[in-house]
């Protein structure tokens, strides 16, 4: 199975070799597109527990938390929350 991760209409990541651990956590191989570079602060912030609980302002535009979609091989879209991607 291959999934594609979009922010609005921008392809950010292609996801392959998906293994589900539970409802919220998955392991996979990801290929970042060139467009992903500007979203790296989003990914790292959403995987850093200290950042999430510090109460500090977000180090990126808050609009980057909304309108993320996964698109499967059948072109079905599913909206998700801001993704945390571990590099």
Buried (B, 14 or more C-beta within 10 A) or exposed (E): EEBBBBBEEEBBBBBEEEEEEEEEEEEBEBEBBEEBEBBEBBBBBBBEEEBEEEEEEBEBEEEBBEBBBBBEEEEEEEEEEBBBBEE
